[in-house]
């Protein structure tokens, strides 16, 4: 596969929209795609098996939770498949990175919950609000939480920082607001959003 086709495949499969990345100028300006932070090798990883029965919103929650905790130091590793287990063993054998398997996701949450400032509620009937809640959460150190998750999350002791429910009538209003309020605070080299049309049927949320 040619490099150009590979990049197209990566962007398409991840559901990300890249703006301002010109393949012809990468060689002249290598820093243009240097968007990932450089971190020291993890001392230890805390891992947990993500149950197959866990719904899409719950998986998003723990993925964002992982990202916020790992922002300062890589410590959480989520296991979704046998491939994830393979790489976990590889890190141990090759780099000597120890890991501890926790019993369940609740145990993982309670172990690191004090490092999270709160949650941002998004509307499952306006799934594009998930993208806004995720972006805002990165600034406020808060996890995105859907309507159906809120009761459980409140039992965890997290406080609500912001509420995205009922704020916009359609995706144009939502992303218009995000363009003015959130985009200036974001990395200006790459813009990425989650494909929220789960389970990815041909349905538009207008």
Secondary structure, DSSP 8 states (H G I E B T S, - for coil): --HHHHHHHHHHHHT----S--HHHHTT-GGGG--S------SEEEEEE--TTS-HHHHHHHHHHHHHHTTTS--EEEE-SHHHHHHHHHHHHHH--EEEE-S-HHHHHHHHGGG--EEEEE-GGGTHHHHHHHHHHHHHTEEEEEGGGHHHHHHHT--EEEE-TTS-SSHHHHHHHHHHHTGGGS-SS-------STTT-S----
